[in-house]
Amino acid sequence: MPDLYPLLRPLLFRLDAERAHHLTLSLLKWSASVGLNRLAFPPPPAGKQTPVTVMGLTFPNRVGLAAGLDKTGECVAALGALGFGHIEVGTVTPRPQAGNPRPRLFRLVEEEAIINRMGFNNPGVSALVANVERSRRGFHGILGINIGKNKDTPNESAADDYVQCLRAVHATADYVTVNLSSPNTPGLRDLQGATDCRSLILKLQEERQILANAQGGRRVPLALKIAPDLPAESLRELAEVFNETRLDAVIATNTTLDRTLVKGHPRAEEAGGLSGRPLTRRATETIARLRERLDPSIPIIGVGGISCVADAEEKLAAGASLVQIYSSLIFRGPKLVAELAAL
């Protein structure tokens, strides 16, 4: 089937960004329910993708969908049909959360960038797990669940939210990502400080062991997602924490608050995190600096501004083992997934 996305994109881009987002997910879910996804997006031939083992898990290929697109966990198999080797859903919080007031999602079309201040809008962890258990049927890749804290939970109690989420998703997720780096929950990035981060990782690892003992020894890897805006010294300190705690993986990076990358755009001063092509170099540089300091056994998942195969290859050359996309799927469409799956 020919690539129809270039024809659909102008129609979708006439809509408000968040409305287009929900419409697209609804169409994908409908298409999957009637069996059209397999026809529209046939899986890459086995010979054109190379499985890779990361965190002790076997990924069908190196490209995944970053957290944030499917916040409710309702579209795992529908999105997986595009060719992703792994899907990360969330961010999810213990209790349902409406997120920030609309509008809160903005396209910067010429820059192939997105600014979002969604604010962890999600149905709560119990609802997400129920959604995932239904929607992942037929998806043969790896499932990650990205967890966070509720906006009204003070940082002193944040660990309780993360532990509650880990307990809820442990039996369902193939791996769990701890999100400390969204700029849209006030004070969340403060938890990236070495002391707080170490304490949280150790607490989650302790809880994971309890859960593993109760679930037949099944060990679920823990990844942690960091911001691209960390000063060099903070990144060095975090790398030491990751080495000391033997973290399973680091996801680099989340969105940036830096607006010099889109200076002059009418939307440049919108509050929120910037993602997409302007983030390419900064994310790659963060991966490279992190790789220099991390123990070789700790893998990096590279995210940020991957708009073509060359961008992904740069992330891999800088030290990433896997890559994830989000914004470029909006601007380039499903064809990009098939291209990256062949890496």
C-alpha positions in Angstrom: 0.0 0.0 0.0 1.4 3.4 -0.9 2.4 5.8 1.9 -0.8 7.8 2.5 0.5 10.0 5.3 1.7 12.8 3.1 -1.9 13.1 1.9 -3.4 13.0 5.4 -0.9 15.3 7.1 -2.2 18.6 5.7 -5.7 17.6 6.8 -4.6 16.7 10.3 -2.4 19.9 10.6 -5.5 22.0 10.0 -6.8 20.8 13.3 -5.7 21.9 16.7 -2.7 19.7 17.6 -4.2 17.9 20.5 -7.5 17.3 18.6 -5.5 15.9 15.7 -3.5 13.7 18.2 -6.7 12.1 19.6 -8.2 11.7 16.1 -5.1 9.9 14.8 -5.1 7.5 17.7 -8.8 6.8 17.3 -8.3 6.1 13.6 -5.4 3.7 14.4 -7.5 1.9 17.0 -10.4 1.5 14.6 -8.0 0.4 11.8 -6.5 -2.3 14.1 -10.0 -3.4 15.2 -11.0 -4.2 11.6 -7.7 -5.7 10.6 -6.6 -2.9 8.3 -3.3 -2.1 10.1 -1.7 -5.3 8.9 -2.5 -4.3 5.3 -1.6 -0.7 5.6 1.6 -1.3 7.6 3.0 -4.8 6.9 5.8 -5.7 9.3 9.3 -5.3 8.0 10.7 -8.5 6.6 12.6 -10.5 9.2 15.8 -10.2 7.2 15.6 -6.4 7.3 15.6 -6.0 11.0 18.1 -7.2 13.6 17.0 -8.2 17.1 19.1 -6.7 19.8 19.3 -7.6 23.5 19.2 -4.7 25.9 18.4 -4.8 29.7 18.2 -8.5 29.3 15.3 -8.2 26.9 15.2 -9.1 23.2 14.0 -6.2 21.1 12.9 -7.1 17.5 14.6 -3.9 16.2 16.2 -0.8 17.6 13.4 1.7 17.2 10.7 2.4 19.8 7.9 4.9 20.4 8.8 7.3 23.2 6.4 7.9 26.1 3.8 10.7 25.7 2.0 9.6 22.6 -0.1 6.9 24.1 -0.7 8.2 27.6 -3.6 6.0 28.3 -2.2 2.6 27.1 -5.1 2.1 24.7 -3.1 1.8 21.4 -0.2 -0.6 22.0 -0.8 -3.1 19.2 -2.3 -0.4 16.9 0.9 1.6 17.2 3.1 -1.5 17.2 1.7 -2.3 13.8 3.7 0.6 12.4 6.8 -1.5 12.9 8.1 -0.4 16.3 10.3 -2.9 18.2 9.1 -1.4 21.5 6.3 0.9 22.7 6.6 3.0 25.9 3.2 4.2 27.3 2.5 6.9 29.9 3.6 8.9 31.8 1.2 7.5 34.3 0.5 8.6 37.9 -1.1 6.8 40.8 -4.3 8.8 40.6 -6.1 10.1 37.4 -4.9 13.6 36.4 -6.4 16.1 34.0 -3.2 17.9 33.2 -2.8 21.5 32.4 -5.4 23.8 30.8 -5.8 23.7 27.0 -4.3 24.7 24.6 -1.2 22.8 25.7 0.2 21.3 22.6 1.8 23.3 19.7 3.4 22.5 16.4 6.3 24.5 15.1 5.9 23.1 11.5 8.9 24.8 9.8 11.2 23.6 12.6 9.6 20.1 12.8 9.2 20.7 16.5 6.6 20.4 19.2 6.1 22.3 22.4 3.9 20.6 25.0 2.8 21.4 28.5 0.4 18.5 28.9 1.2 18.0 32.6 1.0 14.2 32.9 -2.7 14.0 31.8 -3.6 10.3 32.3 -6.4 8.0 33.6 -4.4 6.8 36.6 -2.3 3.7 36.9 -5.1 1.1 37.5 -6.9 2.2 34.4 -3.8 2.3 32.3 -2.8 -1.2 33.3 -6.3 -2.5 32.4 -6.1 -0.6 29.0 -2.6 -2.1 28.3 -3.7 -5.6 29.0 -6.4 -5.3 26.3 -4.5 -3.2 23.8 -1.2 -5.1 23.7 -2.8 -8.3 22.3 -1.1 -9.0 19.0 1.9 -6.9 19.7 5.1 -9.0 19.8 7.5 -6.3 20.8 8.7 -5.0 24.1 6.4 -2.9 26.3 7.7 -0.1 28.6 5.5 1.8 31.1 6.7 5.3 32.1 5.8 6.3 35.7 5.6 9.6 37.4 4.1 11.4 40.4 0.9 13.3 40.8 1.2 17.1 40.5 -0.1 17.7 44.0 2.3 15.1 45.6 5.1 17.0 47.3 8.7 16.0 46.4 9.2 14.7 49.9 6.5 12.1 49.2 7.3 11.5 45.5 8.9 8.1 46.2 5.6 6.8 47.5 3.9 7.7 44.2 6.7 6.0 42.2 6.5 2.9 44.4 2.7 2.7 44.0 3.0 2.9 40.2 5.8 0.2 40.2 3.6 -2.1 42.2 0.7 -1.6 39.8 2.6 -2.1 36.6 5.2 -4.7 37.6 3.3 -7.7 36.4 2.4 -6.1 33.0 5.5 -4.1 31.9 8.6 -5.6 30.3 10.5 -2.6 31.6 9.6 0.5 33.7 10.9 4.0 33.1 11.1 6.5 36.0 10.3 9.9 34.7 12.1 12.7 36.7 12.6 15.0 33.8 9.3 16.4 32.5 9.4 20.2 32.7 5.6 20.3 33.1 5.2 19.1 36.7 6.4 21.8 39.0 9.6 20.8 40.9 9.8 17.4 39.3 13.3 18.0 37.8 14.6 18.8 41.3 14.4 15.0 41.9 17.3 14.6 39.4 19.7 15.8 42.1 22.2 13.1 43.0 21.0 12.6 46.6 17.3 12.4 45.8 17.8 10.3 42.7 20.0 7.8 44.5 17.4 7.5 47.3 14.6 7.0 44.8 16.4 4.4 42.7 17.4 2.3 45.8 13.8 2.4 47.1 12.4 1.3 43.8 15.0 -1.5 43.5 14.1 -2.7 47.0 10.4 -2.7 46.1 11.2 -4.5 42.8 12.9 -7.3 44.6 9.9 -7.7 46.9 7.6 -7.9 43.8 9.9 -10.3 42.0 9.9 -12.6 45.0 6.1 -12.5 45.0 5.9 -13.1 41.2 8.0 -16.1 40.7 11.3 -14.3 40.4 10.4 -12.2 37.4 12.8 -9.2 37.3 11.6 -6.1 35.6 14.4 -3.7 34.4 14.3 -0.1 35.6 15.3 2.8 33.3 15.5 6.5 34.3 14.7 9.3 31.8 16.9 12.5 32.1 16.6 16.0 30.9 18.8 17.5 28.1 19.3 20.7 30.2 21.5 19.2 32.9 24.8 21.1 33.6 27.9 19.0 33.0 28.6 18.6 36.7 25.0 17.4 37.4 25.3 14.9 34.6 28.6 13.6 36.0 27.1 13.2 39.5 24.1 11.4 38.1 26.3 9.0 36.1 28.0 8.1 39.3 24.7 7.4 40.9 23.7 5.2 38.0 26.9 3.3 38.2 26.7 2.9 42.0 23.1 1.6 41.9 23.6 -0.6 38.8 20.6 1.0 37.1 19.4 -1.1 34.2 19.3 1.7 31.6 19.2 5.5 31.0 16.8 7.2 28.5 18.4 10.4 27.2 16.7 12.7 26.7 13.3 14.3 27.6 12.2 17.7 26.2 14.1 20.9 26.6 13.2 24.3 28.1 15.8 26.1 25.9 14.2 28.4 23.4 17.3 29.6 21.7 16.9 26.6 19.4 13.7 28.1 17.9 14.4 31.7 18.5 12.1 34.0 16.5 9.3 31.5 16.0 5.9 33.0 17.0 5.3 30.0 19.3 8.8 30.1 20.8 7.8 31.5 24.1 5.0 29.0 24.8 5.6 27.4 28.2 6.5 23.7 28.1 9.0 21.2 26.8 10.4 21.5 23.3 10.9 18.4 21.2 11.7 17.5 17.7 14.4 18.4 15.2 15.9 21.4 17.1 16.8 19.0 19.9 18.9 16.6 17.7 22.4 17.9 18.5 21.8 18.5 22.2 20.3 15.1 22.8 23.2 13.4 20.9 25.8 15.4 22.9 24.1 14.3 26.2 24.3 10.7 25.1 28.0 11.0 24.2 28.9 12.7 27.6 26.8 10.2 29.5 28.4 7.2 27.6 31.9 8.4 28.6 30.9 8.3 32.3 28.6 5.3 32.5 29.7 1.8 33.1 29.7 0.0 29.8 27.1 -2.5 31.1 24.5 0.2 31.5 22.7 0.9 28.1 21.4 4.2 26.9 18.2 4.6 24.9 18.6 7.7 22.7 15.7 10.1 22.2 15.5 13.6 20.7 15.3 15.0 17.2 15.6 11.7 15.3 14.1 12.7 11.9 15.9 10.3 9.6 18.2 7.2 9.6 21.3 9.4 9.8 20.1 11.0 13.0 19.5 7.6 14.6 22.9 6.4 13.4 24.5 9.4 15.2 22.7 8.5 18.4 23.9 4.9 18.1 27.5 6.0 17.3 27.4 8.3 20.4 26.7 5.3 22.6 22.9 4.5 22.5 21.8 0.9 22.1 18.2 1.7 21.2 16.4 4.8 19.9 12.9 6.2 20.3 10.9 8.7 18.3 7.8 10.8 18.9 7.8 14.3 17.2 9.2 13.0 14.0 6.4 10.4 13.7 4.0 13.4 13.6 6.0 15.2 10.9 7.4 12.3 8.8 4.8 9.6 9.3 5.0 5.8 9.6 7.4 5.4 6.7 10.2 6.6 9.1 9.5 3.7 11.5 10.1 1.2 8.7 13.3 2.9 7.7 14.6 2.9 11.3 13.5 -0.7 12.0 16.1 -1.8 9.4 19.0 -0.3 11.4 
